[in-house]
Amino acid sequence: MENFENQKFCQSCAMPMTEELFGTNADGSKNEDYCMYCFKDGEFTSDMTMEEMIDFCSEKMVEVHPEMNIEEASKMMNEVFPQLKRWAKD
């Protein structure tokens, strides 16, 4: 992946983001931490646990990457998600 260091990832679902995918804060400004699918108008769009998010995203990952199976996607996300801002334990 070129330019990986500058790539932003949603801190809720780990989706790679470009500016047009940024979520919005309550004042309508862009939020660079979360994508538009996870964060809108200053609030998360769904109230789910990290495990529910992993299940949801694993299915999406397999749709986008058919070479990957659901177990591989889930394993990868179980490693990544606890490090994301939304799910990290202080």
PyMOL Python script that loads the backbone (N, CA, C, O; Angstrom):
from pymol import cmd

cmd.read_pdbstr("""\
ATOM      1  N   MET A   1       0.862  -1.170   0.000  1.00  0.00           N
ATOM      2  CA  MET A   1       0.000   0.000   0.000  1.00  0.00           C
ATOM      3  C   MET A   1       0.908   1.233   0.000  1.00  0.00           C
ATOM      4  O   MET A   1       1.660   1.443   0.952  1.00  0.00           O
ATOM      5  N   GLU A   2       0.848   2.018  -1.017  1.00  0.00           N
ATOM      6  CA  GLU A   2       1.715   3.186  -1.057  1.00  0.00           C
ATOM      7  C   GLU A   2       1.226   4.257  -0.088  1.00  0.00           C
ATOM      8  O   GLU A   2       0.030   4.385   0.174  1.00  0.00           O
ATOM      9  N   ASN A   3       2.171   5.012   0.429  1.00  0.00           N
ATOM     10  CA  ASN A   3       1.856   6.119   1.314  1.00  0.00           C
ATOM     11  C   ASN A   3       1.109   5.664   2.566  1.00  0.00           C
ATOM     12  O   ASN A   3       0.276   6.397   3.097  1.00  0.00           O
ATOM     13  N   PHE A   4       1.406   4.466   3.029  1.00  0.00           N
ATOM     14  CA  PHE A   4       0.714   3.872   4.168  1.00  0.00           C
ATOM     15  C   PHE A   4       0.822   4.736   5.419  1.00  0.00           C
ATOM     16  O   PHE A   4      -0.127   4.825   6.197  1.00  0.00           O
ATOM     17  N   GLU A   5       1.976   5.371   5.616  1.00  0.00           N
ATOM     18  CA  GLU A   5       2.185   6.167   6.824  1.00  0.00           C
ATOM     19  C   GLU A   5       1.233   7.346   6.918  1.00  0.00           C
ATOM     20  O   GLU A   5       0.851   7.751   8.015  1.00  0.00           O
ATOM     21  N   ASN A   6       0.847   7.900   5.774  1.00  0.00           N
ATOM     22  CA  ASN A   6      -0.045   9.058   5.784  1.00  0.00           C
ATOM     23  C   ASN A   6      -1.517   8.662   5.701  1.00  0.00           C
ATOM     24  O   ASN A   6      -2.401   9.515   5.777  1.00  0.00           O
ATOM     25  N   GLN A   7      -1.773   7.373   5.547  1.00  0.00           N
ATOM     26  CA  GLN A   7      -3.145   6.895   5.418  1.00  0.00           C
ATOM     27  C   GLN A   7      -3.866   7.029   6.762  1.00  0.00           C
ATOM     28  O   GLN A   7      -3.338   6.632   7.801  1.00  0.00           O
ATOM     29  N   LYS A   8      -5.061   7.585   6.730  1.00  0.00           N
ATOM     30  CA  LYS A   8      -5.890   7.660   7.933  1.00  0.00           C
ATOM     31  C   LYS A   8      -6.871   6.486   7.920  1.00  0.00           C
ATOM     32  O   LYS A   8      -7.386   6.093   6.874  1.00  0.00           O
ATOM     33  N   PHE A   9      -7.110   5.948   9.094  1.00  0.00           N
ATOM     34  CA  PHE A   9      -8.061   4.860   9.247  1.00  0.00           C
ATOM     35  C   PHE A   9      -9.108   5.284  10.263  1.00  0.00           C
ATOM     36  O   PHE A   9      -8.792   5.921  11.268  1.00  0.00           O
ATOM     37  N   CYS A  10     -10.352   4.928   9.994  1.00  0.00           N
ATOM     38  CA  CYS A  10     -11.410   5.221  10.946  1.00  0.00           C
ATOM     39  C   CYS A  10     -11.055   4.579  12.287  1.00  0.00           C
ATOM     40  O   CYS A  10     -10.691   3.405  12.343  1.00  0.00           O
ATOM     41  N   GLN A  11     -11.162   5.349  13.352  1.00  0.00           N
ATOM     42  CA  GLN A  11     -10.828   4.868  14.688  1.00  0.00           C
ATOM     43  C   GLN A  11     -11.987   4.124  15.350  1.00  0.00           C
ATOM     44  O   GLN A  11     -11.985   3.890  16.559  1.00  0.00           O
ATOM     45  N   SER A  12     -12.977   3.757  14.531  1.00  0.00           N
ATOM     46  CA  SER A  12     -14.085   2.936  14.991  1.00  0.00           C
ATOM     47  C   SER A  12     -14.152   1.630  14.203  1.00  0.00           C
ATOM     48  O   SER A  12     -14.289   0.556  14.788  1.00  0.00           O
ATOM     49  N   CYS A  13     -14.054   1.723  12.847  1.00  0.00           N
ATOM     50  CA  CYS A  13     -14.211   0.521  12.011  1.00  0.00           C
ATOM     51  C   CYS A  13     -12.946   0.141  11.236  1.00  0.00           C
ATOM     52  O   CYS A  13     -12.924  -0.888  10.562  1.00  0.00           O
ATOM     53  N   ALA A  14     -11.907   0.952  11.325  1.00  0.00           N
ATOM     54  CA  ALA A  14     -10.607   0.696  10.685  1.00  0.00           C
ATOM     55  C   ALA A  14     -10.617   0.839   9.163  1.00  0.00           C
ATOM     56  O   ALA A  14      -9.661   0.433   8.503  1.00  0.00           O
ATOM     57  N   MET A  15     -11.672   1.402   8.602  1.00  0.00           N
ATOM     58  CA  MET A  15     -11.713   1.597   7.159  1.00  0.00           C
ATOM     59  C   MET A  15     -10.695   2.662   6.756  1.00  0.00           C
ATOM     60  O   MET A  15     -10.599   3.702   7.409  1.00  0.00           O
ATOM     61  N   PRO A  16      -9.937   2.416   5.689  1.00  0.00           N
ATOM     62  CA  PRO A  16      -9.043   3.465   5.184  1.00  0.00           C
ATOM     63  C   PRO A  16      -9.894   4.660   4.742  1.00  0.00           C
ATOM     64  O   PRO A  16     -10.924   4.491   4.089  1.00  0.00           O
ATOM     65  N   MET A  17      -9.452   5.865   5.105  1.00  0.00           N
ATOM     66  CA  MET A  17     -10.263   7.051   4.817  1.00  0.00           C
ATOM     67  C   MET A  17      -9.503   8.076   3.984  1.00  0.00           C
ATOM     68  O   MET A  17      -8.296   8.275   4.127  1.00  0.00           O
ATOM     69  N   THR A  18     -10.263   8.706   3.120  1.00  0.00           N
ATOM     70  CA  THR A  18      -9.805   9.913   2.445  1.00  0.00           C
ATOM     71  C   THR A  18     -10.713  11.021   2.960  1.00  0.00           C
ATOM     72  O   THR A  18     -11.707  10.748   3.633  1.00  0.00           O
ATOM     73  N   GLU A  19     -10.381  12.256   2.652  1.00  0.00           N
ATOM     74  CA  GLU A  19     -11.118  13.386   3.232  1.00  0.00           C
ATOM     75  C   GLU A  19     -12.620  13.317   2.987  1.00  0.00           C
ATOM     76  O   GLU A  19     -13.409  13.694   3.854  1.00  0.00           O
ATOM     77  N   GLU A  20     -13.019  12.836   1.812  1.00  0.00           N
ATOM     78  CA  GLU A  20     -14.461  12.794   1.529  1.00  0.00           C
ATOM     79  C   GLU A  20     -15.206  11.757   2.368  1.00  0.00           C
ATOM     80  O   GLU A  20     -16.436  11.749   2.391  1.00  0.00           O
ATOM     81  N   LEU A  21     -14.474  10.888   3.052  1.00  0.00           N
ATOM     82  CA  LEU A  21     -15.108   9.882   3.909  1.00  0.00           C
ATOM     83  C   LEU A  21     -15.118  10.276   5.383  1.00  0.00           C
ATOM     84  O   LEU A  21     -15.663   9.542   6.207  1.00  0.00           O
ATOM     85  N   PHE A  22     -14.523  11.429   5.738  1.00  0.00           N
ATOM     86  CA  PHE A  22     -14.491  11.860   7.133  1.00  0.00           C
ATOM     87  C   PHE A  22     -15.904  12.068   7.658  1.00  0.00           C
ATOM     88  O   PHE A  22     -16.783  12.550   6.943  1.00  0.00           O
ATOM     89  N   GLY A  23     -16.109  11.697   8.917  1.00  0.00           N
ATOM     90  CA  GLY A  23     -17.376  11.963   9.582  1.00  0.00           C
ATOM     91  C   GLY A  23     -17.491  13.447   9.900  1.00  0.00           C
ATOM     92  O   GLY A  23     -16.611  14.237   9.558  1.00  0.00           O
ATOM     93  N   THR A  24     -18.589  13.817  10.561  1.00  0.00           N
ATOM     94  CA  THR A  24     -18.806  15.233  10.892  1.00  0.00           C
ATOM     95  C   THR A  24     -19.006  15.426  12.391  1.00  0.00           C
ATOM     96  O   THR A  24     -19.597  14.590  13.075  1.00  0.00           O
ATOM     97  N   ASN A  25     -18.494  16.551  12.878  1.00  0.00           N
ATOM     98  CA  ASN A  25     -18.691  16.948  14.267  1.00  0.00           C
ATOM     99  C   ASN A  25     -20.054  17.631  14.399  1.00  0.00           C
ATOM    100  O   ASN A  25     -20.727  17.894  13.402  1.00  0.00           O
ATOM    101  N   ALA A  26     -20.445  17.911  15.631  1.00  0.00           N
ATOM    102  CA  ALA A  26     -21.742  18.542  15.888  1.00  0.00           C
ATOM    103  C   ALA A  26     -21.875  19.889  15.175  1.00  0.00           C
ATOM    104  O   ALA A  26     -22.976  20.279  14.783  1.00  0.00           O
ATOM    105  N   ASP A  27     -20.753  20.602  15.005  1.00  0.00           N
ATOM    106  CA  ASP A  27     -20.799  21.910  14.342  1.00  0.00           C
ATOM    107  C   ASP A  27     -20.695  21.809  12.814  1.00  0.00           C
ATOM    108  O   ASP A  27     -20.617  22.824  12.122  1.00  0.00           O
ATOM    109  N   GLY A  28     -20.693  20.574  12.298  1.00  0.00           N
ATOM    110  CA  GLY A  28     -20.638  20.371  10.853  1.00  0.00           C
ATOM    111  C   GLY A  28     -19.228  20.274  10.293  1.00  0.00           C
ATOM    112  O   GLY A  28     -19.050  19.983   9.110  1.00  0.00           O
ATOM    113  N   SER A  29     -18.216  20.517  11.136  1.00  0.00           N
ATOM    114  CA  SER A  29     -16.835  20.404  10.659  1.00  0.00           C
ATOM    115  C   SER A  29     -16.458  18.930  10.483  1.00  0.00           C
ATOM    116  O   SER A  29     -17.107  18.040  11.033  1.00  0.00           O
ATOM    117  N   LYS A  30     -15.407  18.692   9.713  1.00  0.00           N
ATOM    118  CA  LYS A  30     -14.964  17.322   9.449  1.00  0.00           C
ATOM    119  C   LYS A  30     -14.297  16.722  10.681  1.00  0.00           C
ATOM    120  O   LYS A  30     -13.596  17.416  11.417  1.00  0.00           O
ATOM    121  N   ASN A  31     -14.517  15.450  10.896  1.00  0.00           N
ATOM    122  CA  ASN A  31     -13.854  14.721  11.965  1.00  0.00           C
ATOM    123  C   ASN A  31     -12.888  13.739  11.317  1.00  0.00           C
ATOM    124  O   ASN A  31     -13.316  12.811  10.632  1.00  0.00           O
ATOM    125  N   GLU A  32     -11.604  13.930  11.524  1.00  0.00           N
ATOM    126  CA  GLU A  32     -10.594  13.108  10.860  1.00  0.00           C
ATOM    127  C   GLU A  32     -10.357  11.772  11.545  1.00  0.00           C
ATOM    128  O   GLU A  32      -9.623  10.935  11.019  1.00  0.00           O
ATOM    129  N   ASP A  33     -10.965  11.553  12.713  1.00  0.00           N
ATOM    130  CA  ASP A  33     -10.777  10.288  13.422  1.00  0.00           C
ATOM    131  C   ASP A  33     -11.760   9.204  12.988  1.00  0.00           C
ATOM    132  O   ASP A  33     -11.436   8.017  13.019  1.00  0.00           O
ATOM    133  N   TYR A  34     -12.950   9.613  12.588  1.00  0.00           N
ATOM    134  CA  TYR A  34     -14.005   8.639  12.307  1.00  0.00           C
ATOM    135  C   TYR A  34     -14.614   8.863  10.923  1.00  0.00           C
ATOM    136  O   TYR A  34     -14.702   9.994  10.447  1.00  0.00           O
ATOM    137  N   CYS A  35     -15.031   7.774  10.290  1.00  0.00           N
ATOM    138  CA  CYS A  35     -15.623   7.866   8.953  1.00  0.00           C
ATOM    139  C   CYS A  35     -17.087   8.288   9.025  1.00  0.00           C
ATOM    140  O   CYS A  35     -17.713   8.256  10.085  1.00  0.00           O
ATOM    141  N   MET A  36     -17.608   8.681   7.877  1.00  0.00           N
ATOM    142  CA  MET A  36     -18.990   9.154   7.791  1.00  0.00           C
ATOM    143  C   MET A  36     -20.017   8.064   8.122  1.00  0.00           C
ATOM    144  O   MET A  36     -21.160   8.368   8.465  1.00  0.00           O
ATOM    145  N   TYR A  37     -19.609   6.805   8.020  1.00  0.00           N
ATOM    146  CA  TYR A  37     -20.529   5.704   8.324  1.00  0.00           C
ATOM    147  C   TYR A  37     -20.614   5.451   9.828  1.00  0.00           C
ATOM    148  O   TYR A  37     -21.623   4.946  10.319  1.00  0.00           O
ATOM    149  N   CYS A  38     -19.554   5.801  10.558  1.00  0.00           N
ATOM    150  CA  CYS A  38     -19.519   5.572  12.003  1.00  0.00           C
ATOM    151  C   CYS A  38     -19.870   6.803  12.824  1.00  0.00           C
ATOM    152  O   CYS A  38     -20.356   6.680  13.948  1.00  0.00           O
ATOM    153  N   PHE A  39     -19.629   7.997  12.272  1.00  0.00           N
ATOM    154  CA  PHE A  39     -19.741   9.224  13.070  1.00  0.00           C
ATOM    155  C   PHE A  39     -20.375  10.334  12.261  1.00  0.00           C
ATOM    156  O   PHE A  39     -19.863  10.719  11.210  1.00  0.00           O
ATOM    157  N   LYS A  40     -21.490  10.847  12.752  1.00  0.00           N
ATOM    158  CA  LYS A  40     -22.205  11.907  12.038  1.00  0.00           C
ATOM    159  C   LYS A  40     -22.770  12.899  13.048  1.00  0.00           C
ATOM    160  O   LYS A  40     -23.341  12.507  14.066  1.00  0.00           O
ATOM    161  N   ASP A  41     -22.607  14.178  12.759  1.00  0.00           N
ATOM    162  CA  ASP A  41     -23.138  15.249  13.607  1.00  0.00           C
ATOM    163  C   ASP A  41     -22.671  15.127  15.064  1.00  0.00           C
ATOM    164  O   ASP A  41     -23.418  15.425  15.996  1.00  0.00           O
ATOM    165  N   GLY A  42     -21.421  14.683  15.238  1.00  0.00           N
ATOM    166  CA  GLY A  42     -20.845  14.621  16.579  1.00  0.00           C
ATOM    167  C   GLY A  42     -21.207  13.398  17.390  1.00  0.00           C
ATOM    168  O   GLY A  42     -20.906  13.333  18.582  1.00  0.00           O
ATOM    169  N   GLU A  43     -21.853  12.420  16.760  1.00  0.00           N
ATOM    170  CA  GLU A  43     -22.253  11.218  17.489  1.00  0.00           C
ATOM    171  C   GLU A  43     -21.980   9.970  16.660  1.00  0.00           C
ATOM    172  O   GLU A  43     -21.989  10.017  15.430  1.00  0.00           O
ATOM    173  N   PHE A  44     -21.736   8.854  17.342  1.00  0.00           N
ATOM    174  CA  PHE A  44     -21.604   7.588  16.629  1.00  0.00           C
ATOM    175  C   PHE A  44     -22.952   7.213  16.039  1.00  0.00           C
ATOM    176  O   PHE A  44     -23.987   7.427  16.671  1.00  0.00           O
ATOM    177  N   THR A  45     -22.952   6.664  14.854  1.00  0.00           N
ATOM    178  CA  THR A  45     -24.200   6.354  14.158  1.00  0.00           C
ATOM    179  C   THR A  45     -24.859   5.086  14.690  1.00  0.00           C
ATOM    180  O   THR A  45     -26.053   4.872  14.480  1.00  0.00           O
ATOM    181  N   SER A  46     -24.090   4.249  15.375  1.00  0.00           N
ATOM    182  CA  SER A  46     -24.685   3.044  15.948  1.00  0.00           C
ATOM    183  C   SER A  46     -24.053   2.766  17.301  1.00  0.00           C
ATOM    184  O   SER A  46     -22.875   3.039  17.532  1.00  0.00           O
ATOM    185  N   ASP A  47     -24.859   2.223  18.171  1.00  0.00           N
ATOM    186  CA  ASP A  47     -24.408   1.898  19.516  1.00  0.00           C
ATOM    187  C   ASP A  47     -24.150   0.405  19.539  1.00  0.00           C
ATOM    188  O   ASP A  47     -25.051  -0.389  19.809  1.00  0.00           O
ATOM    189  N   MET A  48     -22.895   0.023  19.250  1.00  0.00           N
ATOM    190  CA  MET A  48     -22.574  -1.394  19.252  1.00  0.00           C
ATOM    191  C   MET A  48     -21.294  -1.631  20.023  1.00  0.00           C
ATOM    192  O   MET A  48     -20.500  -0.718  20.248  1.00  0.00           O
ATOM    193  N   THR A  49     -21.113  -2.869  20.419  1.00  0.00           N
ATOM    194  CA  THR A  49     -19.882  -3.234  21.112  1.00  0.00           C
ATOM    195  C   THR A  49     -18.774  -3.430  20.082  1.00  0.00           C
ATOM    196  O   THR A  49     -19.035  -3.504  18.882  1.00  0.00           O
ATOM    197  N   MET A  50     -17.544  -3.513  20.563  1.00  0.00           N
ATOM    198  CA  MET A  50     -16.432  -3.774  19.658  1.00  0.00           C
ATOM    199  C   MET A  50     -16.642  -5.120  18.946  1.00  0.00           C
ATOM    200  O   MET A  50     -16.354  -5.243  17.755  1.00  0.00           O
ATOM    201  N   GLU A  51     -17.136  -6.111  19.665  1.00  0.00           N
ATOM    202  CA  GLU A  51     -17.358  -7.432  19.069  1.00  0.00           C
ATOM    203  C   GLU A  51     -18.403  -7.368  17.958  1.00  0.00           C
ATOM    204  O   GLU A  51     -18.244  -8.004  16.915  1.00  0.00           O
ATOM    205  N   GLU A  52     -19.468  -6.604  18.180  1.00  0.00           N
ATOM    206  CA  GLU A  52     -20.496  -6.447  17.141  1.00  0.00           C
ATOM    207  C   GLU A  52     -19.919  -5.724  15.921  1.00  0.00           C
ATOM    208  O   GLU A  52     -20.235  -6.069  14.783  1.00  0.00           O
ATOM    209  N   MET A  53     -19.081  -4.729  16.163  1.00  0.00           N
ATOM    210  CA  MET A  53     -18.460  -4.003  15.060  1.00  0.00           C
ATOM    211  C   MET A  53     -17.536  -4.931  14.267  1.00  0.00           C
ATOM    212  O   MET A  53     -17.509  -4.881  13.037  1.00  0.00           O
ATOM    213  N   ILE A  54     -16.787  -5.771  14.967  1.00  0.00           N
ATOM    214  CA  ILE A  54     -15.897  -6.725  14.293  1.00  0.00           C
ATOM    215  C   ILE A  54     -16.705  -7.679  13.424  1.00  0.00           C
ATOM    216  O   ILE A  54     -16.328  -7.943  12.282  1.00  0.00           O
ATOM    217  N   ASP A  55     -17.804  -8.195  13.944  1.00  0.00           N
ATOM    218  CA  ASP A  55     -18.649  -9.102  13.156  1.00  0.00           C
ATOM    219  C   ASP A  55     -19.168  -8.404  11.906  1.00  0.00           C
ATOM    220  O   ASP A  55     -19.117  -8.959  10.808  1.00  0.00           O
ATOM    221  N   PHE A  56     -19.667  -7.186  12.077  1.00  0.00           N
ATOM    222  CA  PHE A  56     -20.200  -6.409  10.961  1.00  0.00           C
ATOM    223  C   PHE A  56     -19.108  -6.139   9.921  1.00  0.00           C
ATOM    224  O   PHE A  56     -19.313  -6.349   8.726  1.00  0.00           O
ATOM    225  N   CYS A  57     -17.965  -5.682  10.381  1.00  0.00           N
ATOM    226  CA  CYS A  57     -16.880  -5.317   9.467  1.00  0.00           C
ATOM    227  C   CYS A  57     -16.220  -6.526   8.816  1.00  0.00           C
ATOM    228  O   CYS A  57     -15.735  -6.433   7.688  1.00  0.00           O
ATOM    229  N   SER A  58     -16.198  -7.641   9.501  1.00  0.00           N
ATOM    230  CA  SER A  58     -15.613  -8.859   8.925  1.00  0.00           C
ATOM    231  C   SER A  58     -16.381  -9.261   7.667  1.00  0.00           C
ATOM    232  O   SER A  58     -15.782  -9.645   6.662  1.00  0.00           O
ATOM    233  N   GLU A  59     -17.697  -9.169   7.729  1.00  0.00           N
ATOM    234  CA  GLU A  59     -18.521  -9.499   6.555  1.00  0.00           C
ATOM    235  C   GLU A  59     -18.228  -8.538   5.407  1.00  0.00           C
ATOM    236  O   GLU A  59     -18.115  -8.957   4.255  1.00  0.00           O
ATOM    237  N   LYS A  60     -18.107  -7.252   5.721  1.00  0.00           N
ATOM    238  CA  LYS A  60     -17.803  -6.252   4.688  1.00  0.00           C
ATOM    239  C   LYS A  60     -16.417  -6.493   4.083  1.00  0.00           C
ATOM    240  O   LYS A  60     -16.233  -6.362   2.873  1.00  0.00           O
ATOM    241  N   MET A  61     -15.449  -6.845   4.925  1.00  0.00           N
ATOM    242  CA  MET A  61     -14.082  -7.083   4.470  1.00  0.00           C
ATOM    243  C   MET A  61     -14.044  -8.245   3.472  1.00  0.00           C
ATOM    244  O   MET A  61     -13.351  -8.171   2.457  1.00  0.00           O
ATOM    245  N   VAL A  62     -14.780  -9.307   3.759  1.00  0.00           N
ATOM    246  CA  VAL A  62     -14.809 -10.473   2.868  1.00  0.00           C
ATOM    247  C   VAL A  62     -15.481 -10.123   1.536  1.00  0.00           C
ATOM    248  O   VAL A  62     -15.098 -10.649   0.491  1.00  0.00           O
ATOM    249  N   GLU A  63     -16.486  -9.233   1.575  1.00  0.00           N
ATOM    250  CA  GLU A  63     -17.128  -8.786   0.328  1.00  0.00           C
ATOM    251  C   GLU A  63     -16.117  -8.044  -0.550  1.00  0.00           C
ATOM    252  O   GLU A  63     -16.082  -8.238  -1.766  1.00  0.00           O
ATOM    253  N   VAL A  64     -15.304  -7.202   0.067  1.00  0.00           N
ATOM    254  CA  VAL A  64     -14.333  -6.388  -0.668  1.00  0.00           C
ATOM    255  C   VAL A  64     -13.087  -7.204  -1.044  1.00  0.00           C
ATOM    256  O   VAL A  64     -12.470  -6.970  -2.084  1.00  0.00           O
ATOM    257  N   HIS A  65     -12.732  -8.154  -0.190  1.00  0.00           N
ATOM    258  CA  HIS A  65     -11.543  -8.983  -0.412  1.00  0.00           C
ATOM    259  C   HIS A  65     -11.948 -10.454  -0.430  1.00  0.00           C
ATOM    260  O   HIS A  65     -11.790 -11.147   0.575  1.00  0.00           O
ATOM    261  N   PRO A  66     -12.476 -10.947  -1.571  1.00  0.00           N
ATOM    262  CA  PRO A  66     -12.967 -12.330  -1.627  1.00  0.00           C
ATOM    263  C   PRO A  66     -11.878 -13.384  -1.394  1.00  0.00           C
ATOM    264  O   PRO A  66     -12.186 -14.544  -1.120  1.00  0.00           O
ATOM    265  N   GLU A  67     -10.604 -12.979  -1.502  1.00  0.00           N
ATOM    266  CA  GLU A  67      -9.517 -13.934  -1.250  1.00  0.00           C
ATOM    267  C   GLU A  67      -9.367 -14.228   0.248  1.00  0.00           C
ATOM    268  O   GLU A  67      -8.623 -15.128   0.639  1.00  0.00           O
ATOM    269  N   MET A  68     -10.073 -13.470   1.071  1.00  0.00           N
ATOM    270  CA  MET A  68      -9.999 -13.622   2.522  1.00  0.00           C
ATOM    271  C   MET A  68     -11.275 -14.298   3.010  1.00  0.00           C
ATOM    272  O   MET A  68     -12.361 -14.025   2.499  1.00  0.00           O
ATOM    273  N   ASN A  69     -11.144 -15.187   4.005  1.00  0.00           N
ATOM    274  CA  ASN A  69     -12.367 -15.774   4.559  1.00  0.00           C
ATOM    275  C   ASN A  69     -12.743 -15.050   5.854  1.00  0.00           C
ATOM    276  O   ASN A  69     -11.965 -14.251   6.376  1.00  0.00           O
ATOM    277  N   ILE A  70     -13.928 -15.332   6.360  1.00  0.00           N
ATOM    278  CA  ILE A  70     -14.478 -14.611   7.507  1.00  0.00           C
ATOM    279  C   ILE A  70     -13.602 -14.797   8.747  1.00  0.00           C
ATOM    280  O   ILE A  70     -13.457 -13.869   9.543  1.00  0.00           O
ATOM    281  N   GLU A  71     -13.023 -15.975   8.917  1.00  0.00           N
ATOM    282  CA  GLU A  71     -12.172 -16.229  10.081  1.00  0.00           C
ATOM    283  C   GLU A  71     -10.908 -15.373  10.030  1.00  0.00           C
ATOM    284  O   GLU A  71     -10.483 -14.823  11.046  1.00  0.00           O
ATOM    285  N   GLU A  72     -10.307 -15.264   8.833  1.00  0.00           N
ATOM    286  CA  GLU A  72      -9.101 -14.445   8.675  1.00  0.00           C
ATOM    287  C   GLU A  72      -9.420 -12.972   8.934  1.00  0.00           C
ATOM    288  O   GLU A  72      -8.669 -12.277   9.618  1.00  0.00           O
ATOM    289  N   ALA A  73     -10.532 -12.509   8.384  1.00  0.00           N
ATOM    290  CA  ALA A  73     -10.928 -11.111   8.574  1.00  0.00           C
ATOM    291  C   ALA A  73     -11.181 -10.828  10.051  1.00  0.00           C
ATOM    292  O   ALA A  73     -10.742  -9.803  10.573  1.00  0.00           O
ATOM    293  N   SER A  74     -11.879 -11.722  10.716  1.00  0.00           N
ATOM    294  CA  SER A  74     -12.196 -11.548  12.129  1.00  0.00           C
ATOM    295  C   SER A  74     -10.927 -11.561  12.982  1.00  0.00           C
ATOM    296  O   SER A  74     -10.794 -10.757  13.905  1.00  0.00           O
ATOM    297  N   LYS A  75     -10.005 -12.458  12.683  1.00  0.00           N
ATOM    298  CA  LYS A  75      -8.743 -12.548  13.432  1.00  0.00           C
ATOM    299  C   LYS A  75      -7.962 -11.247  13.294  1.00  0.00           C
ATOM    300  O   LYS A  75      -7.446 -10.719  14.279  1.00  0.00           O
ATOM    301  N   MET A  76      -7.875 -10.734  12.074  1.00  0.00           N
ATOM    302  CA  MET A  76      -7.145  -9.501  11.837  1.00  0.00           C
ATOM    303  C   MET A  76      -7.786  -8.342  12.609  1.00  0.00           C
ATOM    304  O   MET A  76      -7.087  -7.547  13.238  1.00  0.00           O
ATOM    305  N   MET A  77      -9.105  -8.253  12.558  1.00  0.00           N
ATOM    306  CA  MET A  77      -9.796  -7.153  13.229  1.00  0.00           C
ATOM    307  C   MET A  77      -9.706  -7.256  14.740  1.00  0.00           C
ATOM    308  O   MET A  77      -9.669  -6.239  15.432  1.00  0.00           O
ATOM    309  N   ASN A  78      -9.669  -8.479  15.257  1.00  0.00           N
ATOM    310  CA  ASN A  78      -9.514  -8.661  16.705  1.00  0.00           C
ATOM    311  C   ASN A  78      -8.150  -8.179  17.182  1.00  0.00           C
ATOM    312  O   ASN A  78      -7.989  -7.840  18.355  1.00  0.00           O
ATOM    313  N   GLU A  79      -7.168  -8.146  16.286  1.00  0.00           N
ATOM    314  CA  GLU A  79      -5.846  -7.626  16.624  1.00  0.00           C
ATOM    315  C   GLU A  79      -5.805  -6.102  16.508  1.00  0.00           C
ATOM    316  O   GLU A  79      -5.154  -5.433  17.311  1.00  0.00           O
ATOM    317  N   VAL A  80      -6.503  -5.555  15.506  1.00  0.00           N
ATOM    318  CA  VAL A  80      -6.442  -4.121  15.206  1.00  0.00           C
ATOM    319  C   VAL A  80      -7.410  -3.294  16.058  1.00  0.00           C
ATOM    320  O   VAL A  80      -7.029  -2.245  16.579  1.00  0.00           O
ATOM    321  N   PHE A  81      -8.632  -3.746  16.202  1.00  0.00           N
ATOM    322  CA  PHE A  81      -9.675  -2.926  16.829  1.00  0.00           C
ATOM    323  C   PHE A  81      -9.350  -2.450  18.250  1.00  0.00           C
ATOM    324  O   PHE A  81      -9.640  -1.299  18.577  1.00  0.00           O
ATOM    325  N   PRO A  82      -8.752  -3.301  19.111  1.00  0.00           N
ATOM    326  CA  PRO A  82      -8.458  -2.820  20.476  1.00  0.00           C
ATOM    327  C   PRO A  82      -7.490  -1.630  20.500  1.00  0.00           C
ATOM    328  O   PRO A  82      -7.369  -0.956  21.522  1.00  0.00           O
ATOM    329  N   GLN A  83      -6.811  -1.373  19.398  1.00  0.00           N
ATOM    330  CA  GLN A  83      -5.878  -0.246  19.322  1.00  0.00           C
ATOM    331  C   GLN A  83      -6.544   1.036  18.807  1.00  0.00           C
ATOM    332  O   GLN A  83      -5.952   2.112  18.888  1.00  0.00           O
ATOM    333  N   LEU A  84      -7.752   0.931  18.285  1.00  0.00           N
ATOM    334  CA  LEU A  84      -8.449   2.101  17.750  1.00  0.00           C
ATOM    335  C   LEU A  84      -8.993   2.959  18.890  1.00  0.00           C
ATOM    336  O   LEU A  84      -9.338   2.445  19.953  1.00  0.00           O
ATOM    337  N   LYS A  85      -9.066   4.278  18.658  1.00  0.00           N
ATOM    338  CA  LYS A  85      -9.491   5.216  19.714  1.00  0.00           C
ATOM    339  C   LYS A  85     -10.828   4.837  20.352  1.00  0.00           C
ATOM    340  O   LYS A  85     -10.982   4.908  21.571  1.00  0.00           O
ATOM    341  N   ARG A  86     -11.791   4.436  19.522  1.00  0.00           N
ATOM    342  CA  ARG A  86     -13.124   4.157  20.072  1.00  0.00           C
ATOM    343  C   ARG A  86     -13.101   2.973  21.040  1.00  0.00           C
ATOM    344  O   ARG A  86     -13.871   2.945  21.999  1.00  0.00           O
ATOM    345  N   TRP A  87     -12.235   2.010  20.797  1.00  0.00           N
ATOM    346  CA  TRP A  87     -12.270   0.767  21.559  1.00  0.00           C
ATOM    347  C   TRP A  87     -11.128   0.625  22.556  1.00  0.00           C
ATOM    348  O   TRP A  87     -11.178  -0.249  23.421  1.00  0.00           O
ATOM    349  N   ALA A  88     -10.110   1.455  22.457  1.00  0.00           N
ATOM    350  CA  ALA A  88      -8.931   1.319  23.336  1.00  0.00           C
ATOM    351  C   ALA A  88      -9.321   1.522  24.793  1.00  0.00           C
ATOM    352  O   ALA A  88     -10.083   2.426  25.138  1.00  0.00           O
ATOM    353  N   LYS A  89      -8.785   0.669  25.621  1.00  0.00           N
ATOM    354  CA  LYS A  89      -9.001   0.804  27.065  1.00  0.00           C
ATOM    355  C   LYS A  89      -7.867   1.665  27.608  1.00  0.00           C
ATOM    356  O   LYS A  89      -6.697   1.405  27.327  1.00  0.00           O
ATOM    357  N   ASP A  90      -8.206   2.671  28.372  1.00  0.00           N
ATOM    358  CA  ASP A  90      -7.176   3.573  28.902  1.00  0.00           C
ATOM    359  C   ASP A  90      -6.272   2.891  29.904  1.00  0.00           C
ATOM    360  O   ASP A  90      -5.358   3.519  30.438  1.00  0.00           O
TER     361      ASP A  90
END
""", "prot")
cmd.dss("prot")
cmd.show_as("cartoon", "prot")
cmd.util.cbc("prot")
cmd.orient("prot")
